[in-house]
Amino acid sequence: MILTFSPIRMDAGLSLSRKGDTLIVNGESFDFAALPEGALLPRGAIASDWFAGDVTRTEGTLRIAILLPIHAAASEAARFPVELRLDRDGVISLPRGAITKTRA
């Protein structure tokens, strides 16, 4: 799974984790296991405002774009985040300076 981030100025917090082909966004699961090779799931077909673009699967890898909430004085790492290549399940660390949501 490869995550790309689209920084946006907002006060809402974000938490992400992964379990296989499922991305958990603020506690809500989005299972992309059924997305076949070469397919594209349009952003409009995903029932969440956190997705910043279409979801694709290329060479077996899911590519997902997510909004990244940042403060007005966010660090350069948060304003210009690098993509994350995820090779295991678990909590996903957001770029330093992103607004994170506290987990319950």
A tleap script that builds the chain and sets N, CA, C and O, in Angstrom:
source leaprc.protein.ff14SB
mol = sequence {
  NMET ILE LEU THR PHE SER PRO ILE ARG MET
  ASP ALA GLY LEU SER LEU SER ARG LYS GLY
  ASP THR LEU ILE VAL ASN GLY GLU SER PHE
  ASP PHE ALA ALA LEU PRO GLU GLY ALA LEU
  LEU PRO ARG GLY ALA ILE ALA SER ASP TRP
  PHE ALA GLY ASP VAL THR ARG THR GLU GLY
  THR LEU ARG ILE ALA ILE LEU LEU PRO ILE
  HIE ALA ALA ALA SER GLU ALA ALA ARG PHE
  PRO VAL GLU LEU ARG LEU ASP ARG ASP GLY
  VAL ILE SER LEU PRO ARG GLY ALA ILE THR
  LYS THR ARG CALA
}
set mol.1.N position { 0.853 -1.168 0.000 }
set mol.1.CA position { 0.000 0.000 0.000 }
set mol.1.C position { 0.900 1.233 0.000 }
set mol.1.O position { 1.868 1.312 0.756 }
set mol.2.N position { 0.566 2.182 -0.854 }
set mol.2.CA position { 1.280 3.454 -0.901 }
set mol.2.C position { 0.278 4.564 -0.601 }
set mol.2.O position { -0.755 4.682 -1.260 }
set mol.3.N position { 0.601 5.369 0.401 }
set mol.3.CA position { -0.236 6.509 0.748 }
set mol.3.C position { 0.444 7.793 0.296 }
set mol.3.O position { 1.636 8.000 0.526 }
set mol.4.N position { -0.336 8.645 -0.348 }
set mol.4.CA position { 0.126 9.997 -0.634 }
set mol.4.C position { -0.792 10.938 0.134 }
set mol.4.O position { -1.957 10.627 0.381 }
set mol.5.N position { -0.253 12.080 0.502 }
set mol.5.CA position { -1.004 13.021 1.316 }
set mol.5.C position { -1.219 14.333 0.585 }
set mol.5.O position { -0.353 14.806 -0.151 }
set mol.6.N position { -2.389 14.908 0.804 }
set mol.6.CA position { -2.732 16.215 0.276 }
set mol.6.C position { -2.992 17.124 1.476 }
set mol.6.O position { -4.074 17.077 2.061 }
set mol.7.N position { -2.012 17.950 1.848 }
set mol.7.CA position { -2.176 18.813 3.023 }
set mol.7.C position { -3.331 19.800 2.845 }
set mol.7.O position { -3.564 20.334 1.761 }
set mol.8.N position { -4.038 20.017 3.943 }
set mol.8.CA position { -5.158 20.954 3.942 }
set mol.8.C position { -5.226 21.605 5.323 }
set mol.8.O position { -5.074 20.936 6.345 }
set mol.9.N position { -5.452 22.900 5.338 }
set mol.9.CA position { -5.576 23.625 6.604 }
set mol.9.C position { -6.943 23.326 7.212 }
set mol.9.O position { -7.977 23.719 6.672 }
set mol.10.N position { -6.931 22.631 8.332 }
set mol.10.CA position { -8.171 22.311 9.053 }
set mol.10.C position { -7.812 21.933 10.483 }
set mol.10.O position { -6.660 21.629 10.791 }
set mol.11.N position { -8.823 21.957 11.353 }
set mol.11.CA position { -8.599 21.650 12.758 }
set mol.11.C position { -8.930 20.207 13.119 }
set mol.11.O position { -8.561 19.745 14.199 }
set mol.12.N position { -9.617 19.489 12.237 }
set mol.12.CA position { -9.969 18.102 12.520 }
set mol.12.C position { -8.710 17.251 12.585 }
set mol.12.O position { -7.750 17.495 11.854 }
set mol.13.N position { -8.717 16.257 13.458 }
set mol.13.CA position { -7.571 15.367 13.590 }
set mol.13.C position { -7.722 14.114 12.739 }
set mol.13.O position { -8.828 13.753 12.336 }
set mol.14.N position { -6.600 13.457 12.472 }
set mol.14.CA position { -6.579 12.266 11.635 }
set mol.14.C position { -5.797 11.162 12.322 }
set mol.14.O position { -4.733 11.406 12.890 }
set mol.15.N position { -6.323 9.955 12.269 }
set mol.15.CA position { -5.572 8.766 12.668 }
set mol.15.C position { -5.751 7.726 11.572 }
set mol.15.O position { -6.841 7.566 11.022 }
set mol.16.N position { -4.676 7.026 11.265 }
set mol.16.CA position { -4.689 6.010 10.217 }
set mol.16.C position { -4.036 4.738 10.710 }
set mol.16.O position { -3.074 4.772 11.477 }
set mol.17.N position { -4.571 3.618 10.261 }
set mol.17.CA position { -3.912 2.340 10.459 }
set mol.17.C position { -4.267 1.437 9.292 }
set mol.17.O position { -5.201 1.702 8.535 }
set mol.18.N position { -3.503 0.369 9.166 }
set mol.18.CA position { -3.675 -0.554 8.048 }
set mol.18.C position { -3.814 -1.974 8.567 }
set mol.18.O position { -3.174 -2.370 9.541 }
set mol.19.N position { -4.669 -2.728 7.888 }
set mol.19.CA position { -4.786 -4.162 8.131 }
set mol.19.C position { -5.008 -4.804 6.770 }
set mol.19.O position { -6.132 -4.828 6.269 }
set mol.20.N position { -3.943 -5.324 6.171 }
set mol.20.CA position { -4.031 -5.902 4.834 }
set mol.20.C position { -4.403 -4.834 3.822 }
set mol.20.O position { -3.731 -3.808 3.716 }
set mol.21.N position { -5.480 -5.075 3.076 }
set mol.21.CA position { -5.963 -4.110 2.083 }
set mol.21.C position { -7.016 -3.168 2.660 }
set mol.21.O position { -7.736 -2.501 1.917 }
set mol.22.N position { -7.102 -3.118 3.982 }
set mol.22.CA position { -8.054 -2.235 4.649 }
set mol.22.C position { -7.304 -1.061 5.268 }
set mol.22.O position { -6.318 -1.237 5.982 }
set mol.23.N position { -7.797 0.142 4.976 }
set mol.23.CA position { -7.268 1.346 5.592 }
set mol.23.C position { -8.302 1.816 6.607 }
set mol.23.O position { -9.476 1.980 6.274 }
set mol.24.N position { -7.867 2.032 7.839 }
set mol.24.CA position { -8.763 2.501 8.894 }
set mol.24.C position { -8.482 3.984 9.100 }
set mol.24.O position { -7.380 4.379 9.481 }
set mol.25.N position { -9.509 4.800 8.837 }
set mol.25.CA position { -9.406 6.256 8.908 }
set mol.25.C position { -10.292 6.734 10.049 }
set mol.25.O position { -11.517 6.627 9.981 }
set mol.26.N position { -9.669 7.260 11.096 }
set mol.26.CA position { -10.411 7.731 12.273 }
set mol.26.C position { -11.411 6.683 12.767 }
set mol.26.O position { -12.540 7.009 13.134 }
set mol.27.N position { -10.978 5.432 12.769 }
set mol.27.CA position { -11.799 4.341 13.286 }
set mol.27.C position { -12.739 3.709 12.284 }
set mol.27.O position { -13.358 2.691 12.593 }
set mol.28.N position { -12.869 4.273 11.095 }
set mol.28.CA position { -13.759 3.731 10.067 }
set mol.28.C position { -12.944 2.934 9.045 }
set mol.28.O position { -11.967 3.437 8.491 }
set mol.29.N position { -13.354 1.695 8.805 }
set mol.29.CA position { -12.619 0.802 7.912 }
set mol.29.C position { -13.069 0.934 6.466 }
set mol.29.O position { -14.261 1.016 6.169 }
set mol.30.N position { -12.078 0.953 5.570 }
set mol.30.CA position { -12.318 0.986 4.132 }
set mol.30.C position { -11.540 -0.175 3.526 }
set mol.30.O position { -10.314 -0.133 3.422 }
set mol.31.N position { -12.277 -1.219 3.126 }
set mol.31.CA position { -11.673 -2.452 2.630 }
set mol.31.C position { -11.573 -2.401 1.108 }
set mol.31.O position { -12.589 -2.346 0.415 }
set mol.32.N position { -10.349 -2.420 0.594 }
set mol.32.CA position { -10.107 -2.350 -0.844 }
set mol.32.C position { -9.667 -3.697 -1.422 }
set mol.32.O position { -9.142 -3.748 -2.534 }
set mol.33.N position { -9.878 -4.787 -0.679 }
set mol.33.CA position { -9.447 -6.116 -1.128 }
set mol.33.C position { -10.096 -6.518 -2.452 }
set mol.33.O position { -9.481 -7.233 -3.244 }
set mol.34.N position { -11.313 -6.077 -2.701 }
set mol.34.CA position { -12.028 -6.472 -3.922 }
set mol.34.C position { -11.598 -5.673 -5.157 }
set mol.34.O position { -12.032 -5.984 -6.266 }
set mol.35.N position { -10.755 -4.650 -4.984 }
set mol.35.CA position { -10.310 -3.842 -6.119 }
set mol.35.C position { -9.290 -4.648 -6.929 }
set mol.35.O position { -8.198 -4.931 -6.435 }
set mol.36.N position { -9.635 -5.022 -8.171 }
set mol.36.CA position { -8.739 -5.880 -8.955 }
set mol.36.C position { -7.542 -5.115 -9.533 }
set mol.36.O position { -7.517 -3.885 -9.562 }
set mol.37.N position { -6.574 -5.871 -9.980 }
set mol.37.CA position { -5.381 -5.322 -10.621 }
set mol.37.C position { -5.777 -4.408 -11.784 }
set mol.37.O position { -6.615 -4.766 -12.611 }
set mol.38.N position { -5.165 -3.231 -11.835 }
set mol.38.CA position { -5.412 -2.281 -12.911 }
set mol.38.C position { -6.671 -1.461 -12.763 }
set mol.38.O position { -6.964 -0.621 -13.614 }
set mol.39.N position { -7.425 -1.687 -11.694 }
set mol.39.CA position { -8.701 -0.993 -11.509 }
set mol.39.C position { -8.508 0.351 -10.820 }
set mol.39.O position { -7.487 0.622 -10.188 }
set mol.40.N position { -9.534 1.176 -10.971 }
set mol.40.CA position { -9.580 2.494 -10.358 }
set mol.40.C position { -10.929 2.649 -9.672 }
set mol.40.O position { -11.972 2.460 -10.299 }
set mol.41.N position { -10.913 2.990 -8.399 }
set mol.41.CA position { -12.130 3.296 -7.657 }
set mol.41.C position { -12.203 4.812 -7.537 }
set mol.41.O position { -11.360 5.417 -6.876 }
set mol.42.N position { -13.211 5.443 -8.173 }
set mol.42.CA position { -13.283 6.906 -8.146 }
set mol.42.C position { -13.472 7.455 -6.741 }
set mol.42.O position { -14.154 6.853 -5.912 }
set mol.43.N position { -12.875 8.578 -6.489 }
set mol.43.CA position { -12.981 9.254 -5.198 }
set mol.43.C position { -14.450 9.413 -4.783 }
set mol.43.O position { -14.785 9.249 -3.610 }
set mol.44.N position { -15.307 9.728 -5.728 }
set mol.44.CA position { -16.720 9.936 -5.443 }
set mol.44.C position { -17.456 8.691 -4.994 }
set mol.44.O position { -18.558 8.791 -4.455 }
set mol.45.N position { -16.874 7.519 -5.202 }
set mol.45.CA position { -17.509 6.261 -4.797 }
set mol.45.C position { -17.131 5.865 -3.370 }
set mol.45.O position { -17.616 4.858 -2.855 }
set mol.46.N position { -16.267 6.655 -2.732 }
set mol.46.CA position { -15.816 6.361 -1.372 }
set mol.46.C position { -16.568 7.273 -0.412 }
set mol.46.O position { -16.521 8.497 -0.539 }
set mol.47.N position { -17.255 6.674 0.541 }
set mol.47.CA position { -18.110 7.432 1.468 }
set mol.47.C position { -17.294 8.026 2.618 }
set mol.47.O position { -17.501 7.693 3.785 }
set mol.48.N position { -16.360 8.915 2.260 }
set mol.48.CA position { -15.560 9.606 3.268 }
set mol.48.C position { -14.972 10.867 2.655 }
set mol.48.O position { -14.568 10.876 1.493 }
set mol.49.N position { -14.930 11.916 3.439 }
set mol.49.CA position { -14.332 13.169 2.979 }
set mol.49.C position { -12.816 13.176 3.139 }
set mol.49.O position { -12.171 14.140 2.728 }
set mol.50.N position { -12.230 12.138 3.719 }
set mol.50.CA position { -10.794 12.089 3.969 }
set mol.50.C position { -9.982 11.672 2.747 }
set mol.50.O position { -8.767 11.868 2.723 }
set mol.51.N position { -10.626 11.102 1.737 }
set mol.51.CA position { -9.896 10.651 0.554 }
set mol.51.C position { -9.724 11.823 -0.407 }
set mol.51.O position { -10.669 12.561 -0.687 }
set mol.52.N position { -8.490 11.979 -0.910 }
set mol.52.CA position { -8.156 13.131 -1.743 }
set mol.52.C position { -8.123 12.794 -3.228 }
set mol.52.O position { -7.850 13.663 -4.055 }
set mol.53.N position { -8.396 11.551 -3.569 }
set mol.53.CA position { -8.360 11.147 -4.971 }
set mol.53.C position { -8.829 9.727 -5.141 }
set mol.53.O position { -9.296 9.090 -4.198 }
set mol.54.N position { -8.697 9.238 -6.356 }
set mol.54.CA position { -9.094 7.878 -6.682 }
set mol.54.C position { -8.163 6.878 -5.993 }
set mol.54.O position { -7.033 7.212 -5.637 }
set mol.55.N position { -8.649 5.656 -5.810 }
set mol.55.CA position { -7.831 4.559 -5.301 }
set mol.55.C position { -7.560 3.621 -6.471 }
set mol.55.O position { -8.473 3.254 -7.210 }
set mol.56.N position { -6.300 3.240 -6.631 }
set mol.56.CA position { -5.926 2.347 -7.730 }
set mol.56.C position { -5.131 1.156 -7.199 }
set mol.56.O position { -4.587 1.185 -6.095 }
set mol.57.N position { -5.082 0.101 -8.031 }
set mol.57.CA position { -4.206 -1.031 -7.731 }
set mol.57.C position { -3.366 -1.292 -8.982 }
set mol.57.O position { -3.894 -1.610 -10.047 }
set mol.58.N position { -2.056 -1.151 -8.830 }
set mol.58.CA position { -1.120 -1.375 -9.918 }
set mol.58.C position { 0.001 -2.277 -9.428 }
set mol.58.O position { 0.606 -2.026 -8.386 }
set mol.59.N position { 0.269 -3.328 -10.187 }
set mol.59.CA position { 1.290 -4.310 -9.813 }
set mol.59.C position { 1.065 -4.826 -8.397 }
set mol.59.O position { 2.010 -5.063 -7.644 }
set mol.60.N position { -0.221 -4.994 -8.050 }
set mol.60.CA position { -0.602 -5.538 -6.755 }
set mol.60.C position { -0.599 -4.547 -5.609 }
set mol.60.O position { -0.958 -4.903 -4.487 }
set mol.61.N position { -0.203 -3.312 -5.865 }
set mol.61.CA position { -0.086 -2.311 -4.802 }
set mol.61.C position { -1.218 -1.301 -4.876 }
set mol.61.O position { -1.485 -0.715 -5.925 }
set mol.62.N position { -1.877 -1.112 -3.744 }
set mol.62.CA position { -2.900 -0.070 -3.650 }
set mol.62.C position { -2.229 1.286 -3.520 }
set mol.62.O position { -1.254 1.436 -2.783 }
set mol.63.N position { -2.756 2.282 -4.245 }
set mol.63.CA position { -2.308 3.667 -4.125 }
set mol.63.C position { -3.505 4.480 -3.660 }
set mol.63.O position { -4.548 4.507 -4.313 }
set mol.64.N position { -3.340 5.142 -2.521 }
set mol.64.CA position { -4.437 5.862 -1.891 }
set mol.64.C position { -3.968 7.266 -1.518 }
set mol.64.O position { -2.905 7.434 -0.920 }
set mol.65.N position { -4.769 8.275 -1.876 }
set mol.65.CA position { -4.478 9.664 -1.519 }
set mol.65.C position { -5.409 10.086 -0.388 }
set mol.65.O position { -6.623 9.899 -0.462 }
set mol.66.N position { -4.823 10.654 0.653 }
set mol.66.CA position { -5.555 11.040 1.866 }
set mol.66.C position { -5.295 12.518 2.171 }
set mol.66.O position { -4.184 13.016 1.988 }
set mol.67.N position { -6.334 13.205 2.636 }
set mol.67.CA position { -6.148 14.580 3.116 }
set mol.67.C position { -5.332 14.551 4.403 }
set mol.67.O position { -5.527 13.678 5.249 }
set mol.68.N position { -4.427 15.500 4.548 }
set mol.68.CA position { -3.590 15.583 5.737 }
set mol.68.C position { -3.864 16.921 6.421 }
set mol.68.O position { -3.441 17.968 5.931 }
set mol.69.N position { -4.574 16.889 7.555 }
set mol.69.CA position { -4.894 18.151 8.243 }
set mol.69.C position { -3.636 18.755 8.876 }
set mol.69.O position { -2.879 18.077 9.571 }
set mol.70.N position { -3.439 20.053 8.612 }
set mol.70.CA position { -2.268 20.735 9.163 }
set mol.70.C position { -2.675 22.087 9.760 }
set mol.70.O position { -3.701 22.666 9.403 }
set mol.71.N position { -1.837 22.564 10.676 }
set mol.71.CA position { -2.009 23.902 11.256 }
set mol.71.C position { -1.475 24.939 10.280 }
set mol.71.O position { -0.746 24.612 9.345 }
set mol.72.N position { -1.844 26.183 10.507 }
set mol.72.CA position { -1.365 27.280 9.658 }
set mol.72.C position { 0.160 27.384 9.685 }
set mol.72.O position { 0.771 27.751 8.682 }
set mol.73.N position { 0.774 27.065 10.816 }
set mol.73.CA position { 2.229 27.155 10.951 }
set mol.73.C position { 2.864 25.764 10.917 }
set mol.73.O position { 3.823 25.505 11.644 }
set mol.74.N position { 2.344 24.882 10.092 }
set mol.74.CA position { 2.830 23.498 10.017 }
set mol.74.C position { 4.269 23.435 9.518 }
set mol.74.O position { 4.745 24.319 8.806 }
set mol.75.N position { 4.930 22.384 9.908 }
set mol.75.CA position { 6.311 22.162 9.479 }
set mol.75.C position { 6.378 21.894 7.976 }
set mol.75.O position { 5.369 21.599 7.336 }
set mol.76.N position { 7.571 22.002 7.440 }
set mol.76.CA position { 7.767 21.711 6.023 }
set mol.76.C position { 7.439 20.243 5.734 }
set mol.76.O position { 6.919 19.928 4.664 }
set mol.77.N position { 7.735 19.349 6.672 }
set mol.77.CA position { 7.435 17.927 6.494 }
set mol.77.C position { 5.932 17.695 6.337 }
set mol.77.O position { 5.515 16.795 5.608 }
set mol.78.N position { 5.123 18.500 7.014 }
set mol.78.CA position { 3.666 18.358 6.898 }
set mol.78.C position { 3.139 19.083 5.658 }
set mol.78.O position { 2.184 18.623 5.031 }
set mol.79.N position { 3.748 20.202 5.304 }
set mol.79.CA position { 3.280 20.957 4.132 }
set mol.79.C position { 3.672 20.298 2.813 }
set mol.79.O position { 2.992 20.471 1.801 }
set mol.80.N position { 4.773 19.541 2.825 }
set mol.80.CA position { 5.257 18.856 1.631 }
set mol.80.C position { 5.572 17.402 1.973 }
set mol.80.O position { 6.731 16.989 1.917 }
set mol.81.N position { 4.544 16.620 2.328 }
set mol.81.CA position { 4.793 15.254 2.797 }
set mol.81.C position { 5.245 14.316 1.670 }
set mol.81.O position { 4.824 14.437 0.520 }
set mol.82.N position { 6.106 13.391 2.045 }
set mol.82.CA position { 6.530 12.350 1.107 }
set mol.82.C position { 5.518 11.217 1.166 }
set mol.82.O position { 4.800 11.068 2.154 }
set mol.83.N position { 5.462 10.417 0.102 }
set mol.83.CA position { 4.550 9.278 0.119 }
set mol.83.C position { 5.074 8.230 1.094 }
set mol.83.O position { 6.275 8.126 1.346 }
set mol.84.N position { 4.137 7.462 1.630 }
set mol.84.CA position { 4.488 6.385 2.554 }
set mol.84.C position { 4.264 5.051 1.865 }
set mol.84.O position { 3.186 4.794 1.328 }
set mol.85.N position { 5.276 4.207 1.881 }
set mol.85.CA position { 5.159 2.843 1.360 }
set mol.85.C position { 5.009 1.934 2.570 }
set mol.85.O position { 5.940 1.759 3.356 }
set mol.86.N position { 3.828 1.365 2.700 }
set mol.86.CA position { 3.516 0.546 3.866 }
set mol.86.C position { 3.704 -0.920 3.523 }
set mol.86.O position { 3.120 -1.421 2.562 }
set mol.87.N position { 4.520 -1.608 4.312 }
set mol.87.CA position { 4.753 -3.020 4.057 }
set mol.87.C position { 4.284 -3.908 5.205 }
set mol.87.O position { 4.500 -5.120 5.188 }
set mol.88.N position { 3.645 -3.304 6.196 }
set mol.88.CA position { 3.099 -4.109 7.301 }
set mol.88.C position { 1.868 -3.423 7.887 }
set mol.88.O position { 1.616 -2.242 7.648 }
set mol.89.N position { 1.120 -4.189 8.651 }
set mol.89.CA position { -0.088 -3.696 9.291 }
set mol.89.C position { 0.259 -2.895 10.543 }
set mol.89.O position { 1.354 -3.007 11.096 }
set mol.90.N position { -0.704 -2.085 10.971 }
set mol.90.CA position { -0.537 -1.349 12.214 }
set mol.90.C position { -0.839 0.124 12.060 }
set mol.90.O position { -1.319 0.578 11.021 }
set mol.91.N position { -0.548 0.858 13.114 }
set mol.91.CA position { -0.767 2.306 13.151 }
set mol.91.C position { 0.204 2.971 12.181 }
set mol.91.O position { 1.374 2.597 12.100 }
set mol.92.N position { -0.295 3.954 11.455 }
set mol.92.CA position { 0.512 4.681 10.473 }
set mol.92.C position { 0.919 6.021 11.075 }
set mol.92.O position { 0.068 6.815 11.474 }
set mol.93.N position { 2.214 6.264 11.136 }
set mol.93.CA position { 2.726 7.537 11.649 }
set mol.93.C position { 2.552 8.616 10.594 }
set mol.93.O position { 2.967 8.451 9.447 }
set mol.94.N position { 1.940 9.711 10.987 }
set mol.94.CA position { 1.739 10.841 10.088 }
set mol.94.C position { 2.962 11.750 10.130 }
set mol.94.O position { 3.712 11.739 11.106 }
set mol.95.N position { 3.167 12.536 9.077 }
set mol.95.CA position { 4.301 13.464 9.082 }
set mol.95.C position { 4.251 14.408 10.286 }
set mol.95.O position { 3.177 14.822 10.721 }
set mol.96.N position { 5.429 14.739 10.813 }
set mol.96.CA position { 5.527 15.639 11.959 }
set mol.96.C position { 4.845 16.965 11.592 }
set mol.96.O position { 5.115 17.548 10.543 }
set mol.97.N position { 3.972 17.416 12.464 }
set mol.97.CA position { 3.262 18.670 12.237 }
set mol.97.C position { 1.839 18.482 11.759 }
set mol.97.O position { 1.070 19.442 11.708 }
set mol.98.N position { 1.479 17.265 11.412 }
set mol.98.CA position { 0.086 16.986 11.043 }
set mol.98.C position { -0.774 16.989 12.295 }
set mol.98.O position { -0.274 16.748 13.394 }
set mol.99.N position { -2.057 17.258 12.136 }
set mol.99.CA position { -2.972 17.240 13.270 }
set mol.99.C position { -3.485 15.806 13.422 }
set mol.99.O position { -4.167 15.282 12.541 }
set mol.100.N position { -3.150 15.194 14.530 }
set mol.100.CA position { -3.545 13.811 14.755 }
set mol.100.C position { -4.755 13.724 15.664 }
set mol.100.O position { -5.007 14.594 16.497 }
set mol.101.N position { -5.483 12.659 15.478 }
set mol.101.CA position { -6.661 12.400 16.303 }
set mol.101.C position { -6.246 11.441 17.407 }
set mol.101.O position { -5.566 10.446 17.158 }
set mol.102.N position { -6.658 11.749 18.623 }
set mol.102.CA position { -6.352 10.880 19.740 }
set mol.102.C position { -7.170 9.601 19.622 }
set mol.102.O position { -8.376 9.643 19.381 }
set mol.103.N position { -6.512 8.483 19.791 }
set mol.103.CA position { -7.202 7.192 19.731 }
set mol.103.C position { -7.872 6.907 21.057 }
set mol.103.O position { -7.334 7.226 22.117 }
set mol.104.N position { -9.061 6.300 20.995 }
set mol.104.CA position { -9.790 5.964 22.222 }
set mol.104.C position { -9.216 4.726 22.850 }
set mol.104.O position { -9.697 4.284 23.894 }
savepdb mol mol.pdb
quit
